[in-house]
């Protein structure tokens, strides 16, 4: 009986010691994958994550299973001293005015920059848009992995309702804080690579069904800037016009990024900060698909492929 008691005590002690070791790894910043699950609704985010996240690589998974409209993952870091309410009032009211004036013909596209300088608060130049446009159609899921430095952030959706109202103004925003201490969490480990050149989408990947993780390289021009900073995966139907898709991706146009969309989106990226972006997609059905690069005021860049 005594030996049995000693054996049980040894097992319990071992389990407790293992738990303490695991918790110490969390406290002292050992590599831990950080994932934020976001459920989109019309028009709100239901986020399964704490309001404070560790700095470093974070994966945001946007599930659009419960919504009737397309939604996105966009992340913006606020300047020091600027609150979430400041962004949602002073800043967004200015953008609503600019959008309305352009669409009504009050200002030309070439005048948008000057007009925003007049209407937006002085601190708006300090906003840091980290990533945008992880577009997911109803029933789809979009996944992005981004590096976040310490600061105050908003997760937002810039798409528009059928009536042209920006989703942010309808309640699609979630504020959170990123603190230091976990910069060593794991780097993304993509299986395939896509490189964006001036006139080409180079894809190193076999198109098959399933979930796939991609690294997107943004090739540079002679001035040091990226030729393109965006990539989207769409599922093609008979009669899909990819130039119409490119027009729809223009946020400034009357129907741009406005419900309903002309094609089904399965995820993608718009990268504002880094030279490399990471995202994952889940291809469930055979059929024809296309990689789409939006080109403002020009023809888009496309690469069509088939999944058997």
C-alpha positions in Angstrom: 0.0 0.0 0.0 2.8 2.4 0.9 4.5 1.6 -2.4 1.3 2.4 -4.3 1.0 5.7 -2.5 4.6 6.6 -3.3 4.0 5.7 -7.0 0.9 7.9 -7.2 2.7 10.7 -5.5 5.6 10.5 -8.0 3.1 10.7 -10.9 1.3 13.7 -9.5 4.6 15.5 -8.8 5.8 14.8 -12.3 2.6 16.2 -13.8 2.8 19.4 -11.6 6.4 19.9 -12.5 5.6 19.6 -16.3 2.8 22.1 -15.9 5.1 24.6 -14.1 7.7 24.2 -16.8 5.1 24.8 -19.5 3.8 27.9 -17.8 7.3 29.3 -17.3 7.8 29.0 -21.0 4.7 31.1 -21.5 5.8 33.7 -19.0 9.4 34.0 -20.3 8.4 34.2 -23.9 9.3 30.8 -25.3 8.1 30.4 -28.9 4.3 30.2 -28.9 2.0 30.4 -31.9 -0.5 33.2 -31.4 -3.8 33.0 -33.3 -6.8 35.3 -33.2 -10.1 33.9 -34.4 -12.5 36.5 -35.8 -16.1 35.8 -36.7 -17.6 38.3 -39.1 -21.2 39.3 -39.0 -23.3 42.0 -40.7 -21.9 44.3 -39.3 -19.7 43.4 -36.3 -16.7 41.4 -35.4 -16.9 38.6 -32.7 -13.3 38.1 -31.7 -12.1 35.1 -29.7 -8.9 36.7 -28.2 -7.8 38.9 -25.3 -7.6 42.6 -25.7 -3.9 42.5 -25.1 -1.7 40.4 -27.4 2.1 39.7 -27.4 4.2 41.4 -30.1 5.6 39.4 -32.9 4.0 37.1 -35.5 0.3 36.8 -35.1 -2.2 34.9 -37.3 -5.6 36.4 -37.8 -8.3 33.9 -39.0 -11.4 35.6 -40.4 -14.4 33.3 -40.6 -17.2 34.7 -42.8 -19.7 31.9 -42.2 -22.4 33.9 -40.5 -22.5 37.0 -42.7 -24.4 37.7 -45.9 -21.8 40.2 -47.2 -18.1 40.0 -47.9 -15.7 41.2 -45.2 -12.0 41.7 -44.7 -9.1 41.8 -42.2 -7.4 45.2 -42.1 -5.1 46.3 -39.3 -4.1 49.9 -38.4 -1.7 51.0 -35.6 -2.7 54.3 -33.9 -0.3 57.1 -33.2 0.6 57.7 -29.5 -2.1 59.7 -27.8 -4.8 58.9 -30.4 -7.7 56.9 -29.2 -10.0 54.4 -31.0 -12.8 56.9 -30.6 -10.7 59.6 -32.3 -10.2 57.3 -35.3 -13.9 56.3 -35.5 -15.1 60.0 -35.3 -12.7 62.7 -36.6 -10.8 60.4 -39.0 -13.7 58.4 -40.5 -16.0 61.3 -40.8 -13.4 63.0 -42.9 -13.1 59.9 -45.2 -16.8 59.7 -45.5 -16.9 63.2 -46.8 -14.0 62.7 -49.3 -15.7 59.5 -50.6 -19.1 61.2 -51.0 -17.6 64.3 -52.8 -15.6 62.2 -55.2 -18.5 59.9 -56.1 -20.8 62.9 -56.6 -18.3 64.6 -58.9 -17.5 67.5 -56.5 -13.8 66.7 -56.6 -11.6 64.9 -59.2 -9.5 61.9 -58.4 -6.4 64.0 -58.6 -7.8 66.3 -55.9 -8.4 63.6 -53.3 -5.0 64.0 -51.7 -5.4 67.7 -51.2 -9.0 67.3 -49.9 -8.0 64.7 -47.4 -5.2 67.0 -46.1 -7.9 69.6 -45.5 -10.4 67.3 -43.8 -8.4 64.7 -41.9 -6.9 65.5 -38.4 -3.2 66.3 -38.2 -2.4 63.1 -36.5 -3.7 61.0 -39.4 -0.2 61.1 -41.0 1.0 59.0 -38.0 -1.4 56.1 -38.7 0.4 52.9 -39.7 -1.7 50.6 -41.9 0.0 47.2 -41.4 -2.2 45.1 -43.7 -5.5 45.2 -45.5 -7.9 43.3 -47.7 -7.9 39.7 -46.5 -11.2 39.4 -48.5 -13.5 36.6 -47.6 -16.9 36.0 -49.4 -19.8 34.5 -47.4 -19.0 30.9 -46.4 -15.3 31.5 -46.8 -12.4 31.9 -44.4 -9.4 34.2 -44.9 -6.1 33.8 -42.9 -3.2 36.3 -42.5 0.0 36.1 -40.5 1.5 39.5 -39.7 4.2 40.9 -37.5 2.9 43.4 -35.0 5.1 45.8 -32.9 3.9 47.1 -29.5 1.1 49.7 -29.8 -2.6 50.4 -30.0 -4.4 48.8 -32.9 -7.8 48.5 -34.6 -9.0 45.6 -36.6 -11.4 47.1 -39.2 -13.4 46.4 -42.4 -13.3 49.1 -45.1 -15.8 47.4 -47.4 -19.1 49.1 -48.1 -22.7 48.0 -47.8 -25.1 47.9 -50.8 -26.0 51.5 -49.8 -22.4 52.6 -49.8 -21.9 52.9 -46.1 -18.4 51.9 -44.9 -18.5 48.8 -42.7 -16.4 50.6 -40.0 -19.2 53.1 -39.5 -21.7 50.2 -39.1 -19.7 48.8 -36.2 -17.0 46.6 -37.8 -14.1 47.5 -35.6 -12.2 45.8 -32.7 -9.6 47.6 -30.6 -6.7 45.8 -29.0 -3.2 46.4 -27.5 0.1 44.8 -28.5 2.7 44.6 -25.7 6.3 43.6 -25.9 7.8 40.3 -24.7 7.1 37.6 -27.3 9.1 38.7 -30.3 10.5 35.2 -30.7 7.2 33.5 -31.5 7.5 31.3 -34.6 8.1 32.7 -38.0 5.6 31.7 -40.7 6.5 28.5 -42.4 4.8 28.6 -45.9 4.8 25.7 -48.3 4.7 27.7 -51.5 5.9 31.1 -52.8 4.3 33.7 -55.1 6.3 36.6 -56.5 4.8 39.7 -57.9 6.6 41.4 -60.8 5.6 44.4 -62.8 3.8 42.3 -65.5 3.8 38.8 -64.0 2.5 36.7 -61.1 5.1 33.9 -60.6 3.6 31.0 -58.7 5.7 28.2 -57.3 2.8 25.9 -56.3 0.8 22.9 -57.5 -2.9 23.8 -57.6 -4.7 21.1 -55.7 -7.6 21.1 -53.2 -6.8 21.7 -49.5 -5.4 24.3 -47.3 -2.3 26.0 -48.5 0.1 28.5 -46.9 1.8 31.1 -49.1 4.7 33.6 -48.9 4.3 36.5 -51.3 7.4 38.4 -52.4 6.8 42.0 -53.5 9.4 42.6 -56.2 10.9 46.1 -56.2 11.1 48.7 -59.0 14.1 50.9 -59.7 12.9 53.5 -57.1 12.9 50.9 -54.4 9.1 50.6 -54.2 7.0 47.5 -54.8 5.5 47.1 -58.3 2.4 45.7 -56.6 1.3 45.4 -53.0 -1.8 43.2 -53.3 -2.9 39.7 -54.3 -6.3 38.0 -54.2 -7.6 34.5 -54.9 -11.0 34.3 -56.7 -13.1 31.4 -57.9 -14.3 31.9 -61.5 -17.7 31.2 -62.8 -18.8 31.1 -66.4 -18.7 34.6 -67.8 -16.6 36.1 -65.0 -15.0 39.3 -66.3 -11.7 39.9 -64.5 -11.5 43.5 -65.6 -14.8 44.0 -63.9 -13.2 42.5 -60.8 -10.3 44.9 -61.1 -12.8 47.8 -61.3 -14.7 46.5 -58.3 -11.5 46.4 -56.2 -11.1 50.2 -56.6 -12.5 51.5 -53.2 -13.0 55.1 -54.5 -15.4 54.1 -57.3 -19.2 54.3 -56.7 -19.5 50.5 -56.7 -16.0 49.7 -55.5 -15.6 47.2 -52.7 -19.4 47.4 -52.3 -21.9 44.6 -51.8 -22.5 42.5 -53.8 -19.1 41.5 -55.3 -18.8 40.3 -58.9 -16.9 37.2 -57.9 -16.2 34.9 -54.9 -13.1 35.8 -52.9 -11.1 33.2 -50.9 -8.5 35.4 -49.2 -5.4 37.4 -50.1 -3.3 40.4 -49.0 -2.6 44.1 -49.3 0.8 44.7 -47.7 1.6 48.2 -46.5 4.8 47.8 -44.5 6.9 44.7 -45.3 8.5 43.3 -48.5 7.0 39.9 -47.8 3.4 38.9 -46.9 2.0 35.6 -45.6 -1.5 34.2 -46.0 -3.4 30.9 -46.3 -6.3 29.8 -48.3 -8.6 26.7 -48.3 -9.6 25.4 -51.7 -12.5 23.0 -51.2 -14.0 22.6 -54.7 -12.5 21.7 -58.1 -12.9 24.4 -60.8 -11.3 27.4 -62.3 -9.6 30.0 -60.2 -7.5 33.1 -60.6 -4.8 35.1 -58.8 -5.7 38.7 -59.2 -3.5 41.8 -58.6 -5.5 45.0 -58.4 -4.0 47.9 -60.5 -5.4 51.3 -59.8 -6.6 53.2 -63.0 -5.2 50.5 -65.3 -5.7 46.9 -66.3 -5.3 44.3 -63.6 -2.8 41.5 -63.5 -4.2 37.9 -63.5 -3.1 34.3 -63.5 -5.8 31.7 -64.2 -5.5 28.1 -63.1 -7.6 25.0 -62.7 -8.0 22.7 -59.7 -9.0 19.1 -60.6 
